[in-house]
């Protein structure tokens, strides 16, 4: 059954498409049900004899598979692109492998192209676009009768404009339809999130060539530049503290929702293995790991979705678009510190279910940027993420994006960038720099922790 916002969105899109508008941009908060809305809109367009075919494009194989399932069910037809079907679901990465013959054949029919998570596609012209945006502008736009763009986080960290999007003065995105997190919470479409920021209460920084320094917060420790956030993520005691809190929270929720699950977004494969050992050996939890290097990752995600296992530990696989509604607790332990990534991770635990307990808890450390993002969670499009036309319209996409594998490249640089030698013990020890023939040993001691809970929309939720 369609939700009110989905029905309103479909009606507006049908009205605009029938009156000459070719593009329609929807911003709906993660977890609101954008895919099902898009499938029902496609069905309405088929029923109205306005289209002959649908092409859905998304940023990952996991999301593309989910879209295929939803559209196949809604349209009551296989959705694999074969003769006699009504459409297909592919990834942005695969677009470059589709031949000119395919696009020429497609252009002879009335086609609806649906772009999921359109914020991955940047640039308003072929000269300023990244690789994915360029494919849309050079090929798909010409072959499509209508386009539907979907996003929950309509901005980019590089401030480039979204492909096919229009902007008002001062960089405000012009959405054809917007469904905010506040509306979704008030209408019981999404869960009300609680964000727990874990901080150090008394932090000792010891260096063999200097007196011991004391800090009362992670912000003050990280800001001096002697310790980066990656070190905190791997610190044994810090990790044990945050995982212990998350495990206890999931245990409480599972008393009423026995099937509830938890997601941990790790910073690297070794980090994921460290977390897995902590969960299974110390906390006696059931858990699986999925990574971008795992050829069986999609099937393992599917198995977890329908199982009662407690935790799924992810490296680059479950941060965006992947639908696992039973997730209710999340640990953001990635060293990717962008607002877009933070909100996409939070979105994994927001989708409501029929279970009696609908709590949603996200745990992370009080790293300065992440603290800011948590404080801004009630702003649907934060001021810090506004597109600035003067800095973006004439900007040529970066070399990494021109290659067309932005996500994969960013993962590699993120996960493999820390080349410092680490020695693990009761405290965190790192050989960070050398002076002549002597190395300077840096030790962080995190023994006491405090937490701050940000309960979003607590004054508007009814």
C-alpha positions as CSV (number, residue, x, y, z in Angstrom):
1,X,0.0,0.0,0.0
2,X,1.3,3.4,-0.9
3,X,2.1,5.9,1.9
4,X,0.7,9.4,1.7
5,X,3.9,11.0,0.6
6,X,4.4,8.3,-2.1
7,X,0.9,8.9,-3.5
8,X,1.4,12.7,-3.5
9,X,4.8,12.4,-5.2
10,X,3.4,10.1,-7.9
11,X,0.5,12.4,-8.6
12,X,2.8,15.4,-8.9
13,X,5.2,13.6,-11.2
14,X,2.3,12.4,-13.5
15,X,0.9,15.9,-13.6
16,X,4.2,17.4,-14.6
17,X,5.1,14.7,-17.1
18,X,1.7,15.0,-18.8
19,X,2.2,18.8,-19.1
20,X,5.5,18.8,-20.9
21,X,8.1,18.4,-18.1
22,X,10.7,15.8,-18.9
23,X,12.7,15.8,-15.6
24,X,11.5,15.2,-12.0
25,X,13.8,15.3,-9.0
26,X,12.8,13.7,-5.7
27,X,14.6,14.3,-2.4
28,X,13.2,11.9,0.2
29,X,15.0,10.9,3.4
30,X,16.8,7.6,3.5
31,X,14.5,4.8,4.5
32,X,11.3,6.5,3.3
33,X,10.6,4.1,0.5
34,X,11.8,5.8,-2.7
35,X,12.2,2.6,-4.7
36,X,8.7,1.4,-4.2
37,X,7.4,4.9,-5.1
38,X,9.4,4.9,-8.3
39,X,8.1,1.4,-9.2
40,X,4.5,2.5,-8.7
41,X,5.1,5.7,-10.7
42,X,6.5,3.5,-13.6
43,X,3.4,1.3,-13.4
44,X,1.1,4.4,-13.6
45,X,3.1,5.6,-16.7
46,X,2.7,2.2,-18.3
47,X,-1.0,2.1,-17.5
48,X,-1.4,5.6,-19.0
49,X,0.4,4.4,-22.2
50,X,3.1,7.1,-21.7
51,X,6.2,4.8,-21.7
52,X,7.3,1.5,-23.2
53,X,10.3,0.7,-21.1
54,X,12.1,1.6,-17.8
55,X,15.9,1.7,-17.1
56,X,16.9,1.9,-13.5
57,X,20.5,2.9,-12.6
58,X,22.0,2.8,-9.1
59,X,25.4,3.0,-7.5
60,X,26.0,-0.7,-6.5
61,X,25.1,-4.3,-7.4
62,X,23.3,-4.7,-4.1
63,X,21.1,-1.8,-4.7
64,X,20.5,-2.7,-8.3
65,X,19.4,-6.2,-7.2
66,X,16.9,-4.7,-4.7
67,X,15.5,-2.4,-7.4
68,X,15.1,-5.4,-9.7
69,X,13.1,-7.3,-7.1
70,X,10.9,-4.3,-6.3
71,X,10.1,-3.4,-9.9
72,X,9.5,-7.1,-10.9
73,X,7.0,-7.5,-8.1
74,X,5.2,-4.1,-8.7
75,X,5.1,-4.5,-12.5
76,X,4.3,-8.3,-12.3
77,X,7.0,-8.9,-14.9
78,X,10.6,-10.1,-15.0
79,X,12.9,-7.0,-14.9
80,X,16.0,-8.2,-16.7
81,X,15.9,-6.4,-20.0
82,X,15.1,-9.4,-22.1
83,X,12.5,-9.4,-24.9
84,X,9.1,-9.2,-23.5
85,X,10.1,-7.5,-20.2
86,X,9.4,-4.0,-19.2
87,X,12.8,-2.8,-18.1
88,X,16.1,-3.5,-16.5
89,X,18.2,-2.5,-13.5
90,X,21.9,-1.7,-13.9
91,X,24.7,0.1,-12.0
92,X,26.3,3.4,-13.0
93,X,29.6,1.5,-13.4
94,X,28.1,-0.8,-16.0
95,X,26.9,2.0,-18.3
96,X,30.1,2.3,-20.1
97,X,29.8,-1.3,-21.3
98,X,26.5,-0.7,-23.0
99,X,26.9,-0.3,-26.7
100,X,25.8,2.5,-29.0
101,X,23.4,0.0,-30.6
102,X,21.7,-0.4,-27.3
103,X,21.2,3.3,-26.8
104,X,20.1,3.8,-30.4
105,X,17.5,1.1,-30.1
106,X,16.3,2.6,-26.8
107,X,15.9,6.0,-28.3
108,X,13.3,4.6,-30.7
109,X,10.9,4.0,-27.7
110,X,9.4,6.0,-24.9
111,X,11.7,5.3,-22.0
112,X,11.6,6.3,-18.3
113,X,15.2,6.5,-16.9
114,X,15.4,6.4,-13.1
115,X,18.6,7.5,-11.4
116,X,18.9,6.3,-7.9
117,X,21.2,8.3,-5.6
118,X,21.7,10.9,-8.2
119,X,24.3,12.7,-6.0
120,X,26.9,10.3,-7.4
121,X,26.5,12.0,-10.8
122,X,28.0,15.4,-11.0
123,X,28.2,18.2,-13.6
124,X,25.9,20.2,-15.7
125,X,27.8,19.8,-19.0
126,X,29.8,17.0,-20.5
127,X,33.0,19.2,-20.0
128,X,32.3,19.6,-16.2
129,X,30.8,16.2,-15.5
130,X,32.3,13.3,-13.7
131,X,32.3,9.9,-15.6
132,X,28.8,8.9,-14.3
133,X,27.3,12.3,-15.0
134,X,28.9,12.3,-18.4
135,X,27.2,9.1,-19.4
136,X,23.8,10.6,-18.4
137,X,24.4,13.8,-20.4
138,X,25.9,12.2,-23.5
139,X,23.8,9.0,-23.8
140,X,20.9,8.5,-21.4
141,X,19.4,11.9,-21.6
142,X,19.1,11.6,-25.4
143,X,17.5,8.1,-25.2
144,X,15.0,8.9,-22.5
145,X,11.5,10.4,-22.7
146,X,11.3,11.1,-19.0
147,X,13.8,11.0,-16.2
148,X,13.2,10.5,-12.5
149,X,16.1,11.4,-10.2
150,X,16.1,10.1,-6.6
151,X,18.3,11.1,-3.6
152,X,18.2,11.2,0.2
153,X,21.3,13.4,0.5
154,X,21.2,15.9,-2.4
155,X,24.8,17.2,-2.2
156,X,28.4,16.3,-2.9
157,X,31.5,16.8,-0.9
158,X,33.3,18.4,-3.9
159,X,30.5,21.0,-4.3
160,X,29.8,20.0,-7.9
161,X,26.2,20.4,-9.1
162,X,24.1,17.2,-9.4
163,X,23.6,16.1,-13.0
164,X,20.1,17.0,-14.4
165,X,19.4,19.2,-11.3
166,X,18.4,22.8,-11.3
167,X,19.5,25.3,-8.7
168,X,18.0,28.5,-7.4
169,X,20.0,31.6,-6.3
170,X,22.6,31.1,-3.6
171,X,23.0,27.4,-4.5
172,X,19.6,26.1,-3.2
173,X,18.6,22.9,-5.0
174,X,15.2,23.1,-6.8
175,X,13.4,19.8,-5.9
176,X,10.2,18.9,-7.6
177,X,9.2,16.9,-4.5
178,X,10.7,16.8,-1.0
179,X,10.0,14.5,1.9
180,X,12.0,15.4,4.9
181,X,13.2,13.2,7.8
182,X,11.0,15.3,10.2
183,X,7.9,14.5,8.2
184,X,8.9,10.9,7.9
185,X,9.3,10.6,11.7
186,X,6.0,12.4,12.4
187,X,4.2,10.2,10.0
188,X,5.8,7.0,11.4
189,X,7.5,6.3,8.1
190,X,11.0,6.5,9.6
191,X,12.3,5.8,13.1
192,X,13.4,8.6,15.4
193,X,17.2,8.4,15.6
194,X,19.3,8.7,18.7
195,X,23.0,9.4,18.1
196,X,25.4,8.6,20.8
197,X,28.8,10.4,20.7
198,X,31.5,8.6,22.7
199,X,34.2,10.9,24.1
200,X,37.3,10.5,26.2
201,X,37.0,11.9,29.8
202,X,40.8,11.8,30.6
203,X,43.1,11.2,27.7
204,X,46.9,10.8,28.2
205,X,49.3,11.4,25.3
206,X,52.8,10.2,26.1
207,X,55.8,10.8,23.8
208,X,59.2,9.5,24.7
209,X,60.8,12.9,24.1
210,X,58.2,15.1,25.8
211,X,56.2,15.4,29.0
212,X,52.8,13.6,29.2
213,X,50.0,15.8,27.9
214,X,46.4,15.5,29.2
215,X,43.2,16.1,27.2
216,X,39.5,16.2,28.3
217,X,38.0,15.4,24.8
218,X,38.8,13.7,21.5
219,X,38.3,17.0,19.8
220,X,41.2,18.6,21.7
221,X,43.4,15.5,21.2
222,X,42.7,15.3,17.4
223,X,42.9,19.0,16.8
224,X,46.5,19.3,17.8
225,X,47.5,17.1,14.8
226,X,49.6,14.6,16.7
227,X,47.0,11.9,16.6
228,X,44.6,11.1,13.7
229,X,41.1,9.7,14.0
230,X,42.2,6.3,12.6
231,X,44.3,5.7,15.7
232,X,41.2,6.2,17.9
233,X,39.2,3.8,15.8
234,X,41.8,1.0,16.4
235,X,42.3,1.8,20.1
236,X,41.5,-1.4,22.0
237,X,39.8,0.2,25.0
238,X,37.9,2.7,22.9
239,X,36.7,0.0,20.6
240,X,35.7,-2.2,23.5
241,X,33.8,0.6,25.1
242,X,31.7,1.6,22.0
243,X,31.1,-2.0,21.0
244,X,30.0,-2.9,24.5
245,X,27.4,-0.1,24.6
246,X,26.1,-1.1,21.1
247,X,25.9,-4.7,22.1
248,X,24.0,-3.9,25.3
249,X,21.6,-1.7,23.3
250,X,20.9,-4.3,20.7
251,X,20.3,-6.9,23.5
252,X,17.7,-4.7,25.1
253,X,15.9,-4.1,21.8
254,X,16.0,-7.9,21.0
255,X,14.0,-8.6,24.2
256,X,11.0,-7.3,22.3
257,X,12.3,-7.6,18.8
258,X,14.1,-11.0,18.7
259,X,15.1,-10.5,15.1
260,X,16.6,-7.0,15.4
261,X,20.1,-6.6,14.0
262,X,23.1,-4.3,14.2
263,X,25.4,-2.8,11.6
264,X,29.0,-1.8,12.1
265,X,30.7,0.2,9.4
266,X,34.4,-0.5,9.7
267,X,37.3,1.5,8.3
268,X,39.3,-1.3,6.7
269,X,39.3,-5.1,6.3
270,X,41.8,-5.5,9.2
271,X,39.6,-3.2,11.3
272,X,36.6,-5.3,10.4
273,X,38.4,-8.5,11.5
274,X,39.4,-6.8,14.8
275,X,35.8,-5.8,15.4
276,X,34.6,-9.3,14.5
277,X,36.9,-10.9,17.0
278,X,35.7,-8.5,19.7
279,X,32.1,-9.2,18.9
280,X,32.3,-13.0,18.8
281,X,35.0,-13.8,21.3
282,X,34.5,-11.1,24.0
283,X,30.8,-10.3,23.7
284,X,29.7,-13.7,22.4
285,X,27.7,-12.3,19.6
286,X,26.8,-13.8,16.2
287,X,28.2,-11.8,13.3
288,X,29.3,-11.9,9.7
289,X,31.7,-9.7,7.7
290,X,31.0,-8.3,4.2
291,X,33.6,-6.3,2.3
292,X,34.1,-4.8,-1.2
293,X,36.7,-7.6,-1.9
294,X,34.3,-10.4,-1.0
295,X,33.0,-12.0,-4.2
296,X,30.1,-13.5,-2.1
297,X,29.2,-10.3,-0.4
298,X,25.8,-9.9,-2.0
299,X,24.7,-13.4,-1.1
300,X,26.0,-13.0,2.4
301,X,24.0,-9.7,2.8
302,X,21.0,-11.5,1.5
303,X,21.5,-14.3,4.0
304,X,21.9,-11.8,6.9
305,X,18.8,-10.0,5.8
306,X,16.6,-13.1,6.3
307,X,18.5,-14.5,9.3
308,X,18.4,-13.7,13.0
309,X,22.2,-13.1,13.3
310,X,23.0,-10.1,15.6
311,X,25.6,-8.2,13.7
312,X,26.8,-7.5,10.2
313,X,30.3,-5.8,9.9
314,X,30.7,-4.0,6.6
315,X,33.6,-2.4,4.7
316,X,32.2,-0.4,1.8
317,X,29.1,-2.6,1.3
318,X,26.1,-1.4,3.5
319,X,26.5,2.3,3.8
320,X,24.0,3.4,1.1
321,X,20.8,2.1,-0.4
322,X,21.0,-1.5,0.9
323,X,17.7,-2.4,2.5
324,X,17.9,-4.4,5.7
325,X,14.9,-3.2,7.7
326,X,15.7,-5.2,10.8
327,X,18.8,-3.1,11.5
328,X,18.2,-0.9,14.6
329,X,21.6,-0.3,16.0
330,X,24.7,1.0,14.1
331,X,28.3,1.8,14.9
332,X,29.8,4.4,12.6
333,X,33.5,3.4,12.8
334,X,34.6,4.4,9.4
335,X,37.3,7.0,8.8
336,X,35.3,8.5,6.0
337,X,34.2,11.7,7.7
338,X,31.8,13.4,5.2
339,X,28.2,14.5,6.0
340,X,26.9,12.6,3.0
341,X,28.4,9.3,4.2
342,X,27.3,9.9,7.8
343,X,23.7,10.4,6.8
344,X,23.7,7.4,4.5
345,X,25.0,5.2,7.3
346,X,22.3,6.6,9.7
347,X,19.7,5.8,7.0
348,X,20.4,2.1,7.3
349,X,18.6,2.0,10.7
350,X,15.7,4.4,10.0
351,X,13.3,2.1,8.0
352,X,10.3,1.1,10.1
353,X,8.9,-2.4,10.5
354,X,6.0,-4.1,12.1
355,X,8.0,-5.0,15.2
356,X,6.8,-3.5,18.6
357,X,10.1,-1.7,19.3
358,X,11.1,1.0,16.7
359,X,14.2,2.5,18.4
360,X,17.1,3.5,16.2
361,X,20.6,4.1,17.8
362,X,23.8,5.2,16.1
363,X,27.0,5.1,18.0
364,X,30.2,6.9,17.0
365,X,33.1,8.7,18.5
366,X,33.0,12.5,19.2
367,X,35.4,13.3,16.3
368,X,34.9,17.0,15.5
369,X,33.3,16.6,12.1
370,X,31.1,13.8,13.1
371,X,29.9,15.8,16.1
372,X,28.9,18.6,13.8
373,X,27.0,16.3,11.5
374,X,25.1,14.8,14.5
375,X,24.2,18.3,15.6
376,X,23.0,19.2,12.1
377,X,20.8,16.0,11.7
378,X,17.6,18.0,12.0
379,X,18.5,20.1,8.9
380,X,17.4,18.3,5.9
381,X,20.0,20.0,3.7
382,X,22.6,21.6,6.0
383,X,24.1,25.0,5.1
384,X,27.5,23.4,4.9
385,X,26.3,21.2,2.0
386,X,24.8,23.9,-0.1
387,X,26.0,23.9,-3.7
388,X,27.9,27.1,-4.6
389,X,27.4,27.9,-8.3
390,X,30.3,30.3,-8.6
391,X,32.8,27.6,-7.5
392,X,31.2,24.7,-9.3
393,X,29.7,25.4,-12.7
394,X,33.0,25.9,-14.4
395,X,34.9,23.2,-12.5
396,X,36.2,20.2,-14.4
397,X,35.8,16.9,-12.7
398,X,38.8,15.4,-10.9
399,X,40.9,12.8,-12.6
400,X,39.6,10.1,-10.2
401,X,36.0,10.8,-11.2
402,X,36.9,10.9,-14.9
403,X,38.0,7.3,-14.6
404,X,34.5,6.5,-13.5
405,X,35.2,4.5,-10.4
406,X,35.1,7.2,-7.8
407,X,33.7,5.0,-5.0
408,X,36.2,2.2,-5.6
409,X,39.1,4.7,-5.7
410,X,38.0,6.4,-2.5
411,X,37.8,3.1,-0.8
412,X,41.3,2.2,-1.7
413,X,42.8,5.5,-0.6
414,X,40.7,5.4,2.6
415,X,41.4,1.8,3.6
416,X,45.1,1.6,2.6
417,X,46.3,5.1,3.4
418,X,47.5,4.5,6.9
419,X,51.0,3.1,6.5
420,X,52.4,3.9,9.9
421,X,53.7,1.0,12.0
422,X,51.3,0.0,14.7
423,X,52.0,-2.0,17.9
424,X,49.0,-3.2,19.8
425,X,49.0,-3.6,23.6
426,X,47.0,-2.7,26.6
427,X,47.2,0.9,25.3
428,X,47.5,2.1,21.8
429,X,51.2,2.5,20.8
430,X,52.4,4.0,17.5
431,X,55.9,4.6,16.2
432,X,54.9,7.8,14.5
433,X,58.1,9.6,13.6
434,X,61.9,9.4,13.7
435,X,64.5,11.9,14.8
436,X,68.0,11.0,13.6
437,X,68.6,7.4,14.7
438,X,66.0,7.4,17.5
439,X,62.3,6.8,17.0
440,X,59.7,8.8,19.0
441,X,57.1,6.5,20.6
442,X,53.6,7.9,21.1
443,X,51.1,6.2,23.4
444,X,47.5,7.1,23.9
445,X,45.7,6.0,27.0
446,X,42.0,6.1,27.0
447,X,40.7,4.7,30.3
448,X,37.6,6.8,31.0
449,X,34.7,7.5,28.7
450,X,31.7,9.8,28.6
451,X,28.8,9.8,26.2
452,X,26.4,12.5,24.8
453,X,23.1,11.4,23.4
454,X,21.5,13.5,20.6
455,X,17.8,12.7,20.3
456,X,16.7,14.1,17.0
457,X,13.2,15.7,16.6
458,X,12.3,15.0,20.2
459,X,10.2,18.2,20.3
460,X,8.3,17.6,17.1
461,X,7.7,13.8,17.3
462,X,4.0,13.0,18.3
